[in-house]
Amino acid sequence: MDRTEENRLPGLYIHIPFCKTKCPYCNFYSTTALGCIDAFLKALAGEMALYPERFPHFDTLYIGGGTPSVLDRRELETLFKSLRHTFSFAPRAEITVEVNPADFDADRFAFLRDLGVNRLNIGVQSFDDGVLAFLGRRHNAREAKEAVAWACRSGFDHLGLDLIYGVPGQSLEGWLEGPGYAATFPVDHLSCYQLTPERGTPLGARCQNGEFDLPDEQSQLDFFLRTSEFLGRFGFLHYEVSNFARGPGAMARHNRKYWDHAPYLGLGPAAHSLDGKRRWWNRKSLARYLEDLDKGLAPVEEDECLTPDQLRLETLFLGFRTRRGIDIARFDRDFGSDILSEKAEILARYTQEGLIVIENGFIAPTLAGMAVADQLALI
């Protein structure tokens, strides 16, 4: 079985909806009601029990949030016991947990490793105290550096860091110090996200009120292109718009499922799922989530059956975010098309403009193309 077919197996996502404090830029669902953790874990076990016949076997597990690292040892053991009691995981399954640097020390990293976690994703965001203060993070630069050092010594197979660029007042050189520092460790994955003040968040409101200015379009492009070139010197492959890996084996297998339109099951408040053509998402409320499961009901807020046109557009949108691009034969088979003939004119223009290359059976974006991936998807 090749890697493409292997990635068609389902992945499992668990949303832990708890944070000690809410970051002002974050628009993911979370609550600071930590006293509800036990009730949530009981409800989560009930939700798991609804799906083993439809999703019996997974080859990736991603525990995100929120802040999964707010769970203590007993709570983490309860979670993993429920997971292994209900579902089956492949022998070499990728098991990832997101952690906040403020929550961990060497002993807790070792405990996660003993639970079977083989991949950590640490929400560092920055190694600069000024940037961390602007972002409202709970940790400081010293704690971030200590967490990375401890994690590197704890024996995980893979270690990833999240970093944010485009913070007001941040210079390109100042930003690159962060990825440069991370690259001195045996970190094999970096996610570099451009700061986007979302509507409905405190940071979004501040931006709307004109309290600060974001980098202009040219500066954003400079950050994107220079980051790719800079990390390439350290052996990182820029394999998705925001993601870099030290070789194909370090690519995030779970996240690739989203980009490849592979099936996945999401459990917990606000989690999304996809079984191929149907997508559904859970209630974005811990109280309503708990209430539904207390009644034995699936806590689904809404669902939709994706039309062929929706599937086609999403395949293009997600595919052009990746350096691999669009598998021509698979696309034509899935959508009954001949994309090279039907879109010959625009594909020729994008090729001439240096935005795509067509080779080895793929329509793949160049680095310049990845910077305008949304535009490419509209072919």
C-alpha positions as YAML, in Angstrom:
chain: A
units: angstrom
residues:
- id: 1
  name: MET
  ca: [0.00, 0.00, 0.00]
- id: 2
  name: ASP
  ca: [1.53, 3.34, -1.03]
- id: 3
  name: ARG
  ca: [1.45, 6.44, 1.16]
- id: 4
  name: THR
  ca: [-1.45, 7.97, -0.78]
- id: 5
  name: GLU
  ca: [-3.72, 4.97, -0.25]
- id: 6
  name: GLU
  ca: [-2.55, 4.57, 3.36]
- id: 7
  name: ASN
  ca: [-3.62, 8.15, 4.04]
- id: 8
  name: ARG
  ca: [-7.19, 7.26, 3.01]
- id: 9
  name: LEU
  ca: [-7.59, 5.43, 6.32]
- id: 10
  name: PRO
  ca: [-9.55, 7.43, 8.90]
- id: 11
  name: GLY
  ca: [-7.96, 9.71, 11.45]
- id: 12
  name: LEU
  ca: [-9.36, 10.50, 14.90]
- id: 13
  name: TYR
  ca: [-9.41, 14.00, 16.37]
- id: 14
  name: ILE
  ca: [-10.28, 14.69, 20.02]
- id: 15
  name: HIS
  ca: [-11.11, 18.28, 20.97]
- id: 16
  name: ILE
  ca: [-10.25, 19.09, 24.59]
- id: 17
  name: PRO
  ca: [-12.29, 22.28, 25.16]
- id: 18
  name: PHE
  ca: [-10.45, 23.65, 28.20]
- id: 19
  name: CYS
  ca: [-7.96, 26.48, 28.66]
- id: 20
  name: LYS
  ca: [-6.64, 28.08, 31.83]
- id: 21
  name: THR
  ca: [-6.86, 31.42, 30.02]
- id: 22
  name: LYS
  ca: [-8.20, 32.34, 26.58]
- id: 23
  name: CYS
  ca: [-5.67, 33.76, 24.11]
- id: 24
  name: PRO
  ca: [-7.06, 36.97, 22.56]
- id: 25
  name: TYR
  ca: [-6.34, 35.87, 18.95]
- id: 26
  name: CYS
  ca: [-7.84, 32.37, 19.20]
- id: 27
  name: ASN
  ca: [-11.22, 31.58, 17.62]
- id: 28
  name: PHE
  ca: [-11.25, 27.85, 18.45]
- id: 29
  name: TYR
  ca: [-13.92, 26.83, 20.92]
- id: 30
  name: SER
  ca: [-12.75, 26.58, 24.53]
- id: 31
  name: THR
  ca: [-13.85, 27.34, 28.07]
- id: 32
  name: THR
  ca: [-12.04, 28.10, 31.31]
- id: 33
  name: ALA
  ca: [-14.52, 25.99, 33.33]
- id: 34
  name: LEU
  ca: [-11.90, 23.46, 34.43]
- id: 35
  name: GLY
  ca: [-14.24, 22.04, 37.06]
- id: 36
  name: CYS
  ca: [-16.17, 20.33, 34.22]
- id: 37
  name: ILE
  ca: [-13.27, 18.14, 33.06]
- id: 38
  name: ASP
  ca: [-14.51, 14.94, 34.73]
- id: 39
  name: ALA
  ca: [-18.02, 15.43, 33.34]
- id: 40
  name: PHE
  ca: [-16.54, 16.07, 29.90]
- id: 41
  name: LEU
  ca: [-14.41, 12.91, 29.96]
- id: 42
  name: LYS
  ca: [-17.46, 10.85, 30.92]
- id: 43
  name: ALA
  ca: [-19.48, 12.41, 28.09]
- id: 44
  name: LEU
  ca: [-16.61, 11.95, 25.67]
- id: 45
  name: ALA
  ca: [-16.51, 8.22, 26.46]
- id: 46
  name: GLY
  ca: [-20.23, 8.16, 25.68]
- id: 47
  name: GLU
  ca: [-19.67, 9.88, 22.36]
- id: 48
  name: MET
  ca: [-16.90, 7.41, 21.48]
- id: 49
  name: ALA
  ca: [-19.37, 4.57, 22.05]
- id: 50
  name: LEU
  ca: [-21.58, 5.94, 19.25]
- id: 51
  name: TYR
  ca: [-18.99, 5.34, 16.51]
- id: 52
  name: PRO
  ca: [-16.96, 2.08, 16.73]
- id: 53
  name: GLU
  ca: [-19.03, 0.37, 14.03]
- id: 54
  name: ARG
  ca: [-18.64, 3.26, 11.57]
- id: 55
  name: PHE
  ca: [-15.05, 4.12, 12.49]
- id: 56
  name: PRO
  ca: [-13.49, 1.02, 14.06]
- id: 57
  name: HIS
  ca: [-9.85, 1.50, 13.08]
- id: 58
  name: PHE
  ca: [-7.54, 4.53, 12.87]
- id: 59
  name: ASP
  ca: [-3.94, 5.14, 11.93]
- id: 60
  name: THR
  ca: [-3.69, 8.65, 13.40]
- id: 61
  name: LEU
  ca: [-4.91, 10.21, 16.62]
- id: 62
  name: TYR
  ca: [-4.64, 13.94, 17.26]
- id: 63
  name: ILE
  ca: [-5.59, 15.40, 20.65]
- id: 64
  name: GLY
  ca: [-5.99, 19.16, 20.31]
- id: 65
  name: GLY
  ca: [-8.01, 22.00, 21.72]
- id: 66
  name: GLY
  ca: [-8.27, 24.14, 23.66]
- id: 67
  name: THR
  ca: [-5.32, 23.06, 25.74]
- id: 68
  name: PRO
  ca: [-5.02, 19.27, 26.18]
- id: 69
  name: SER
  ca: [-2.08, 19.77, 28.51]
- id: 70
  name: VAL
  ca: [-4.39, 21.17, 31.23]
- id: 71
  name: LEU
  ca: [-5.42, 17.56, 31.89]
- id: 72
  name: ASP
  ca: [-3.58, 16.02, 34.85]
- id: 73
  name: ARG
  ca: [-2.18, 12.49, 34.93]
- id: 74
  name: ARG
  ca: [-5.39, 10.85, 36.16]
- id: 75
  name: GLU
  ca: [-7.44, 12.65, 33.53]
- id: 76
  name: LEU
  ca: [-5.03, 11.74, 30.74]
- id: 77
  name: GLU
  ca: [-5.05, 8.09, 31.83]
- id: 78
  name: THR
  ca: [-8.87, 8.14, 31.82]
- id: 79
  name: LEU
  ca: [-8.88, 9.58, 28.31]
- id: 80
  name: PHE
  ca: [-6.45, 7.03, 26.87]
- id: 81
  name: LYS
  ca: [-8.22, 4.15, 28.63]
- id: 82
  name: SER
  ca: [-11.49, 5.16, 26.97]
- id: 83
  name: LEU
  ca: [-9.82, 5.52, 23.57]
- id: 84
  name: ARG
  ca: [-8.18, 2.10, 23.67]
- id: 85
  name: HIS
  ca: [-11.28, 0.42, 25.07]
- id: 86
  name: THR
  ca: [-13.47, 1.74, 22.24]
- id: 87
  name: PHE
  ca: [-11.29, 1.97, 19.14]
- id: 88
  name: SER
  ca: [-8.52, 0.07, 17.39]
- id: 89
  name: PHE
  ca: [-5.30, 1.79, 16.35]
- id: 90
  name: ALA
  ca: [-2.75, 0.65, 13.79]
- id: 91
  name: PRO
  ca: [0.53, -0.67, 15.26]
- id: 92
  name: ARG
  ca: [2.46, 2.35, 13.96]
- id: 93
  name: ALA
  ca: [-0.30, 4.89, 14.44]
- id: 94
  name: GLU
  ca: [0.76, 8.52, 14.73]
- id: 95
  name: ILE
  ca: [-0.44, 9.71, 18.15]
- id: 96
  name: THR
  ca: [-0.11, 13.47, 18.64]
- id: 97
  name: VAL
  ca: [-0.88, 15.69, 21.64]
- id: 98
  name: GLU
  ca: [-0.82, 19.48, 21.63]
- id: 99
  name: VAL
  ca: [0.88, 20.98, 24.67]
- id: 100
  name: ASN
  ca: [1.35, 24.44, 26.15]
- id: 101
  name: PRO
  ca: [4.91, 25.17, 27.34]
- id: 102
  name: ALA
  ca: [3.56, 26.55, 30.63]
- id: 103
  name: ASP
  ca: [2.04, 23.19, 31.60]
- id: 104
  name: PHE
  ca: [4.94, 20.78, 31.21]
- id: 105
  name: ASP
  ca: [8.17, 19.64, 32.76]
- id: 106
  name: ALA
  ca: [10.40, 16.65, 32.07]
- id: 107
  name: ASP
  ca: [8.28, 14.24, 34.17]
- id: 108
  name: ARG
  ca: [5.04, 15.11, 32.40]
- id: 109
  name: PHE
  ca: [6.66, 14.69, 28.97]
- id: 110
  name: ALA
  ca: [7.89, 11.25, 30.04]
- id: 111
  name: PHE
  ca: [4.39, 10.40, 31.25]
- id: 112
  name: LEU
  ca: [2.90, 11.23, 27.85]
- id: 113
  name: ARG
  ca: [5.53, 9.07, 26.20]
- id: 114
  name: ASP
  ca: [4.58, 6.18, 28.49]
- id: 115
  name: LEU
  ca: [0.94, 6.58, 27.42]
- id: 116
  name: GLY
  ca: [1.98, 5.85, 23.84]
- id: 117
  name: VAL
  ca: [2.17, 9.40, 22.51]
- id: 118
  name: ASN
  ca: [4.85, 9.47, 19.80]
- id: 119
  name: ARG
  ca: [4.42, 12.99, 18.45]
- id: 120
  name: LEU
  ca: [4.23, 16.29, 20.33]
- id: 121
  name: ASN
  ca: [3.07, 19.60, 18.96]
- id: 122
  name: ILE
  ca: [4.14, 22.43, 21.25]
- id: 123
  name: GLY
  ca: [2.33, 25.77, 20.99]
- id: 124
  name: VAL
  ca: [5.42, 27.92, 21.38]
- id: 125
  name: GLN
  ca: [4.18, 30.71, 19.04]
- id: 126
  name: SER
  ca: [7.35, 32.74, 19.73]
- id: 127
  name: PHE
  ca: [10.60, 32.78, 21.68]
- id: 128
  name: ASP
  ca: [10.28, 36.57, 22.12]
- id: 129
  name: ASP
  ca: [8.76, 37.89, 25.35]
- id: 130
  name: GLY
  ca: [7.36, 40.99, 23.66]
- id: 131
  name: VAL
  ca: [5.55, 38.94, 21.01]
- id: 132
  name: LEU
  ca: [4.26, 36.49, 23.63]
- id: 133
  name: ALA
  ca: [2.89, 39.38, 25.69]
- id: 134
  name: PHE
  ca: [1.11, 40.84, 22.65]
- id: 135
  name: LEU
  ca: [-0.41, 37.42, 21.91]
- id: 136
  name: GLY
  ca: [-1.54, 37.01, 25.53]
- id: 137
  name: ARG
  ca: [0.25, 33.70, 26.02]
- id: 138
  name: ARG
  ca: [0.61, 32.16, 29.51]
- id: 139
  name: HIS
  ca: [4.25, 31.21, 29.02]
- id: 140
  name: ASN
  ca: [7.36, 33.33, 28.55]
- id: 141
  name: ALA
  ca: [10.39, 32.82, 26.32]
- id: 142
  name: ARG
  ca: [12.37, 30.98, 29.01]
- id: 143
  name: GLU
  ca: [9.55, 28.50, 29.58]
- id: 144
  name: ALA
  ca: [9.22, 27.96, 25.83]
- id: 145
  name: LYS
  ca: [12.91, 27.16, 25.47]
- id: 146
  name: GLU
  ca: [12.85, 24.85, 28.51]
- id: 147
  name: ALA
  ca: [9.81, 22.98, 27.18]
- id: 148
  name: VAL
  ca: [11.46, 22.36, 23.82]
- id: 149
  name: ALA
  ca: [14.67, 21.16, 25.51]
- id: 150
  name: TRP
  ca: [12.75, 18.79, 27.83]
- id: 151
  name: ALA
  ca: [10.67, 17.43, 24.97]
- id: 152
  name: CYS
  ca: [13.79, 16.73, 22.90]
- id: 153
  name: ARG
  ca: [15.22, 14.66, 25.76]
- id: 154
  name: SER
  ca: [12.00, 12.68, 26.30]
- id: 155
  name: GLY
  ca: [12.30, 10.28, 23.38]
- id: 156
  name: PHE
  ca: [9.38, 11.22, 21.15]
- id: 157
  name: ASP
  ca: [9.60, 10.02, 17.56]
- id: 158
  name: HIS
  ca: [8.51, 13.41, 16.21]
- id: 159
  name: LEU
  ca: [8.42, 16.91, 17.64]
- id: 160
  name: GLY
  ca: [6.65, 19.90, 16.11]
- id: 161
  name: LEU
  ca: [6.39, 23.55, 17.10]
- id: 162
  name: ASP
  ca: [3.80, 26.22, 16.23]
- id: 163
  name: LEU
  ca: [5.11, 29.72, 15.50]
- id: 164
  name: ILE
  ca: [3.27, 32.94, 14.56]
- id: 165
  name: TYR
  ca: [4.60, 35.68, 12.30]
- id: 166
  name: GLY
  ca: [3.29, 39.03, 11.09]
- id: 167
  name: VAL
  ca: [2.85, 40.42, 14.60]
- id: 168
  name: PRO
  ca: [2.60, 44.25, 14.58]
- id: 169
  name: GLY
  ca: [6.05, 45.82, 14.87]
- id: 170
  name: GLN
  ca: [7.85, 42.53, 14.18]
- id: 171
  name: SER
  ca: [10.73, 42.75, 11.73]
- id: 172
  name: LEU
  ca: [11.50, 39.99, 9.28]
- id: 173
  name: GLU
  ca: [14.90, 39.48, 10.88]
- id: 174
  name: GLY
  ca: [13.36, 39.37, 14.34]
- id: 175
  name: TRP
  ca: [10.83, 36.78, 13.19]
- id: 176
  name: LEU
  ca: [13.47, 34.53, 11.63]
- id: 177
  name: GLU
  ca: [15.31, 34.30, 14.95]
- id: 178
  name: GLY
  ca: [12.47, 32.05, 16.19]
- id: 179
  name: PRO
  ca: [12.60, 29.41, 13.42]
- id: 180
  name: GLY
  ca: [16.38, 29.67, 13.52]
- id: 181
  name: TYR
  ca: [16.44, 28.88, 17.23]
- id: 182
  name: ALA
  ca: [13.98, 26.00, 16.78]
- id: 183
  name: ALA
  ca: [16.15, 24.53, 14.02]
- id: 184
  name: THR
  ca: [19.06, 24.14, 16.44]
- id: 185
  name: PHE
  ca: [17.05, 21.39, 18.19]
- id: 186
  name: PRO
  ca: [16.08, 17.97, 16.78]
- id: 187
  name: VAL
  ca: [12.67, 19.45, 15.94]
- id: 188
  name: ASP
  ca: [11.40, 17.86, 12.72]
- id: 189
  name: HIS
  ca: [8.23, 19.86, 12.08]
- id: 190
  name: LEU
  ca: [7.38, 23.56, 12.16]
- id: 191
  name: SER
  ca: [4.01, 25.19, 11.58]
- id: 192
  name: CYS
  ca: [4.45, 28.88, 10.76]
- id: 193
  name: TYR
  ca: [1.17, 30.77, 10.78]
- id: 194
  name: GLN
  ca: [0.51, 34.33, 9.77]
- id: 195
  name: LEU
  ca: [-1.31, 36.25, 12.52]
- id: 196
  name: THR
  ca: [-4.93, 36.75, 11.48]
- id: 197
  name: PRO
  ca: [-7.11, 38.71, 13.93]
- id: 198
  name: GLU
  ca: [-10.41, 36.85, 13.60]
- id: 199
  name: ARG
  ca: [-13.83, 38.42, 13.98]
- id: 200
  name: GLY
  ca: [-15.31, 37.76, 17.39]
- id: 201
  name: THR
  ca: [-11.96, 37.66, 19.18]
- id: 202
  name: PRO
  ca: [-10.53, 40.39, 21.43]
- id: 203
  name: LEU
  ca: [-7.57, 40.83, 19.08]
- id: 204
  name: GLY
  ca: [-9.93, 41.10, 16.13]
- id: 205
  name: ALA
  ca: [-11.85, 43.85, 17.91]
- id: 206
  name: ARG
  ca: [-8.64, 45.74, 18.66]
- id: 207
  name: CYS
  ca: [-7.59, 45.50, 15.04]
- id: 208
  name: GLN
  ca: [-11.00, 46.71, 13.86]
- id: 209
  name: ASN
  ca: [-10.73, 49.66, 16.25]
- id: 210
  name: GLY
  ca: [-7.43, 50.64, 14.65]
- id: 211
  name: GLU
  ca: [-5.30, 49.98, 17.73]
- id: 212
  name: PHE
  ca: [-2.53, 48.43, 15.62]
- id: 213
  name: ASP
  ca: [-1.58, 47.87, 12.00]
- id: 214
  name: LEU
  ca: [-0.82, 44.53, 10.39]
- id: 215
  name: PRO
  ca: [1.96, 44.12, 7.81]
- id: 216
  name: ASP
  ca: [0.90, 45.16, 4.32]
- id: 217
  name: GLU
  ca: [0.44, 42.63, 1.50]
- id: 218
  name: GLN
  ca: [4.01, 42.91, 0.21]
- id: 219
  name: SER
  ca: [5.44, 42.48, 3.70]
- id: 220
  name: GLN
  ca: [3.27, 39.41, 4.26]
- id: 221
  name: LEU
  ca: [4.59, 37.93, 1.01]
- id: 222
  name: ASP
  ca: [8.16, 38.71, 2.08]
- id: 223
  name: PHE
  ca: [7.61, 36.90, 5.39]
- id: 224
  name: PHE
  ca: [6.21, 33.88, 3.53]
- id: 225
  name: LEU
  ca: [8.93, 33.63, 0.89]
- id: 226
  name: ARG
  ca: [11.86, 34.36, 3.21]
- id: 227
  name: THR
  ca: [10.64, 31.85, 5.80]
- id: 228
  name: SER
  ca: [10.52, 29.12, 3.17]
- id: 229
  name: GLU
  ca: [13.99, 29.97, 1.86]
- id: 230
  name: PHE
  ca: [15.43, 30.28, 5.38]
- id: 231
  name: LEU
  ca: [14.09, 26.96, 6.66]
- id: 232
  name: GLY
  ca: [15.18, 25.24, 3.46]
- id: 233
  name: ARG
  ca: [18.77, 25.88, 4.54]
- id: 234
  name: PHE
  ca: [18.11, 23.72, 7.61]
- id: 235
  name: GLY
  ca: [16.69, 20.86, 5.57]
- id: 236
  name: PHE
  ca: [12.99, 21.66, 6.04]
- id: 237
  name: LEU
  ca: [10.61, 20.85, 3.17]
- id: 238
  name: HIS
  ca: [7.87, 23.44, 2.68]
- id: 239
  name: TYR
  ca: [5.16, 20.85, 2.01]
- id: 240
  name: GLU
  ca: [2.02, 22.89, 2.83]
- id: 241
  name: VAL
  ca: [1.33, 26.62, 2.95]
- id: 242
  name: SER
  ca: [2.02, 26.85, 6.70]
- id: 243
  name: ASN
  ca: [3.94, 23.61, 7.34]
- id: 244
  name: PHE
  ca: [7.56, 22.50, 7.11]
- id: 245
  name: ALA
  ca: [9.07, 19.06, 7.73]
- id: 246
  name: ARG
  ca: [12.63, 17.70, 7.89]
- id: 247
  name: GLY
  ca: [11.94, 15.09, 5.22]
- id: 248
  name: PRO
  ca: [8.80, 13.25, 4.04]
- id: 249
  name: GLY
  ca: [8.75, 11.01, 7.12]
- id: 250
  name: ALA
  ca: [8.26, 14.04, 9.38]
- id: 251
  name: MET
  ca: [5.13, 15.34, 7.62]
- id: 252
  name: ALA
  ca: [2.12, 15.46, 9.94]
- id: 253
  name: ARG
  ca: [0.19, 12.37, 8.87]
- id: 254
  name: HIS
  ca: [-3.01, 13.41, 10.63]
- id: 255
  name: ASN
  ca: [-3.13, 16.89, 9.10]
- id: 256
  name: ARG
  ca: [-2.45, 15.44, 5.66]
- id: 257
  name: LYS
  ca: [-5.79, 13.66, 5.94]
- id: 258
  name: TYR
  ca: [-7.56, 17.02, 5.92]
- id: 259
  name: TRP
  ca: [-5.64, 18.18, 2.85]
- id: 260
  name: ASP
  ca: [-6.16, 14.83, 1.05]
- id: 261
  name: HIS
  ca: [-9.92, 14.72, 1.82]
- id: 262
  name: ALA
  ca: [-9.43, 11.44, 3.69]
- id: 263
  name: PRO
  ca: [-12.12, 10.48, 6.23]
- id: 264
  name: TYR
  ca: [-11.78, 11.58, 9.84]
- id: 265
  name: LEU
  ca: [-13.85, 11.49, 13.01]
- id: 266
  name: GLY
  ca: [-13.91, 14.45, 15.36]
- id: 267
  name: LEU
  ca: [-15.10, 14.08, 18.95]
- id: 268
  name: GLY
  ca: [-15.70, 16.79, 21.54]
- id: 269
  name: PRO
  ca: [-17.46, 20.18, 21.38]
- id: 270
  name: ALA
  ca: [-17.19, 21.93, 17.98]
- id: 271
  name: ALA
  ca: [-15.27, 19.02, 16.41]
- id: 272
  name: HIS
  ca: [-15.87, 18.30, 12.71]
- id: 273
  name: SER
  ca: [-16.05, 14.93, 10.94]
- id: 274
  name: LEU
  ca: [-16.01, 13.72, 7.32]
- id: 275
  name: ASP
  ca: [-16.89, 10.25, 6.05]
- id: 276
  name: GLY
  ca: [-16.24, 10.93, 2.38]
- id: 277
  name: LYS
  ca: [-19.26, 12.85, 1.14]
- id: 278
  name: ARG
  ca: [-20.96, 13.80, 4.40]
- id: 279
  name: ARG
  ca: [-19.64, 16.32, 6.91]
- id: 280
  name: TRP
  ca: [-21.02, 17.01, 10.38]
- id: 281
  name: TRP
  ca: [-19.98, 19.11, 13.34]
- id: 282
  name: ASN
  ca: [-20.70, 19.06, 17.05]
- id: 283
  name: ARG
  ca: [-22.31, 21.67, 19.23]
- id: 284
  name: LYS
  ca: [-20.07, 24.63, 20.00]
- id: 285
  name: SER
  ca: [-21.09, 24.60, 23.65]
- id: 286
  name: LEU
  ca: [-19.80, 22.39, 26.44]
- id: 287
  name: ALA
  ca: [-23.11, 22.65, 28.31]
- id: 288
  name: ARG
  ca: [-25.17, 21.48, 25.32]
- id: 289
  name: TYR
  ca: [-22.60, 18.80, 24.49]
- id: 290
  name: LEU
  ca: [-22.88, 17.39, 28.01]
- id: 291
  name: GLU
  ca: [-26.68, 17.66, 27.96]
- id: 292
  name: ASP
  ca: [-27.02, 15.73, 24.69]
- id: 293
  name: LEU
  ca: [-24.74, 12.91, 25.77]
- id: 294
  name: ASP
  ca: [-26.41, 12.66, 29.17]
- id: 295
  name: LYS
  ca: [-29.56, 11.80, 27.16]
- id: 296
  name: GLY
  ca: [-27.66, 9.33, 24.98]
- id: 297
  name: LEU
  ca: [-27.89, 11.61, 21.93]
- id: 298
  name: ALA
  ca: [-25.16, 12.43, 19.44]
- id: 299
  name: PRO
  ca: [-24.14, 16.05, 20.11]
- id: 300
  name: VAL
  ca: [-24.30, 17.00, 16.41]
- id: 301
  name: GLU
  ca: [-25.17, 20.60, 15.65]
- id: 302
  name: GLU
  ca: [-25.60, 20.18, 11.90]
- id: 303
  name: ASP
  ca: [-24.53, 18.12, 8.91]
- id: 304
  name: GLU
  ca: [-24.33, 18.43, 5.15]
- id: 305
  name: CYS
  ca: [-23.99, 16.14, 2.16]
- id: 306
  name: LEU
  ca: [-21.31, 17.60, -0.07]
- id: 307
  name: THR
  ca: [-22.30, 18.03, -3.70]
- id: 308
  name: PRO
  ca: [-19.91, 17.02, -6.51]
- id: 309
  name: ASP
  ca: [-19.22, 20.73, -7.12]
- id: 310
  name: GLN
  ca: [-18.39, 21.28, -3.44]
- id: 311
  name: LEU
  ca: [-16.10, 18.24, -3.37]
- id: 312
  name: ARG
  ca: [-14.38, 19.38, -6.54]
- id: 313
  name: LEU
  ca: [-13.76, 22.91, -5.23]
- id: 314
  name: GLU
  ca: [-12.53, 21.64, -1.85]
- id: 315
  name: THR
  ca: [-10.21, 19.15, -3.55]
- id: 316
  name: LEU
  ca: [-8.66, 22.00, -5.55]
- id: 317
  name: PHE
  ca: [-8.56, 24.38, -2.59]
- id: 318
  name: LEU
  ca: [-6.90, 21.86, -0.27]
- id: 319
  name: GLY
  ca: [-4.66, 20.34, -2.93]
- id: 320
  name: PHE
  ca: [-3.17, 23.63, -4.03]
- id: 321
  name: ARG
  ca: [-2.21, 24.37, -0.42]
- id: 322
  name: THR
  ca: [0.27, 21.49, -0.66]
- id: 323
  name: ARG
  ca: [3.53, 21.26, -2.57]
- id: 324
  name: ARG
  ca: [2.35, 17.89, -3.91]
- id: 325
  name: GLY
  ca: [-0.64, 19.49, -5.61]
- id: 326
  name: ILE
  ca: [-3.46, 17.79, -7.52]
- id: 327
  name: ASP
  ca: [-3.22, 14.15, -8.59]
- id: 328
  name: ILE
  ca: [-4.51, 14.46, -12.17]
- id: 329
  name: ALA
  ca: [-5.61, 10.83, -12.67]
- id: 330
  name: ARG
  ca: [-7.39, 10.68, -9.31]
- id: 331
  name: PHE
  ca: [-9.08, 14.06, -9.87]
- id: 332
  name: ASP
  ca: [-10.33, 13.04, -13.33]
- id: 333
  name: ARG
  ca: [-11.57, 9.70, -11.99]
- id: 334
  name: ASP
  ca: [-13.36, 11.21, -9.00]
- id: 335
  name: PHE
  ca: [-15.05, 14.02, -10.93]
- id: 336
  name: GLY
  ca: [-15.48, 12.51, -14.39]
- id: 337
  name: SER
  ca: [-13.36, 15.20, -15.99]
- id: 338
  name: ASP
  ca: [-10.29, 15.82, -18.09]
- id: 339
  name: ILE
  ca: [-8.82, 18.74, -16.20]
- id: 340
  name: LEU
  ca: [-5.82, 19.22, -18.51]
- id: 341
  name: SER
  ca: [-8.06, 19.64, -21.55]
- id: 342
  name: GLU
  ca: [-10.93, 21.47, -19.88]
- id: 343
  name: LYS
  ca: [-8.66, 24.01, -18.15]
- id: 344
  name: ALA
  ca: [-5.87, 24.09, -20.73]
- id: 345
  name: GLU
  ca: [-5.93, 27.88, -21.20]
- id: 346
  name: ILE
  ca: [-5.78, 28.90, -17.55]
- id: 347
  name: LEU
  ca: [-3.29, 26.14, -16.69]
- id: 348
  name: ALA
  ca: [-1.03, 27.39, -19.49]
- id: 349
  name: ARG
  ca: [-1.28, 30.95, -18.12]
- id: 350
  name: TYR
  ca: [-0.48, 29.87, -14.57]
- id: 351
  name: THR
  ca: [2.46, 27.84, -15.84]
- id: 352
  name: GLN
  ca: [3.79, 30.82, -17.77]
- id: 353
  name: GLU
  ca: [3.37, 33.04, -14.70]
- id: 354
  name: GLY
  ca: [5.41, 30.57, -12.64]
- id: 355
  name: LEU
  ca: [2.56, 29.65, -10.31]
- id: 356
  name: ILE
  ca: [2.28, 25.94, -11.18]
- id: 357
  name: VAL
  ca: [4.20, 23.09, -12.77]
- id: 358
  name: ILE
  ca: [2.60, 20.09, -14.47]
- id: 359
  name: GLU
  ca: [4.79, 17.01, -14.19]
- id: 360
  name: ASN
  ca: [4.79, 13.40, -12.99]
- id: 361
  name: GLY
  ca: [1.00, 13.26, -13.09]
- id: 362
  name: PHE
  ca: [0.43, 16.26, -10.79]
- id: 363
  name: ILE
  ca: [-0.54, 19.90, -11.11]
- id: 364
  name: ALA
  ca: [1.64, 21.31, -8.35]
- id: 365
  name: PRO
  ca: [1.97, 24.88, -7.10]
- id: 366
  name: THR
  ca: [5.35, 26.53, -7.06]
- id: 367
  name: LEU
  ca: [6.33, 28.49, -3.95]
- id: 368
  name: ALA
  ca: [4.84, 31.59, -5.58]
- id: 369
  name: GLY
  ca: [1.71, 29.55, -6.33]
- id: 370
  name: MET
  ca: [1.36, 28.41, -2.73]
- id: 371
  name: ALA
  ca: [1.34, 32.07, -1.72]
- id: 372
  name: VAL
  ca: [-1.85, 32.52, -3.80]
- id: 373
  name: ALA
  ca: [-3.30, 29.03, -3.30]
- id: 374
  name: ASP
  ca: [-6.88, 30.32, -2.97]
- id: 375
  name: GLN
  ca: [-6.61, 31.94, -6.40]
- id: 376
  name: LEU
  ca: [-5.36, 28.73, -8.00]
- id: 377
  name: ALA
  ca: [-8.34, 26.79, -6.64]
- id: 378
  name: LEU
  ca: [-10.71, 28.89, -8.76]
- id: 379
  name: ILE
  ca: [-9.55, 27.40, -12.08]
...
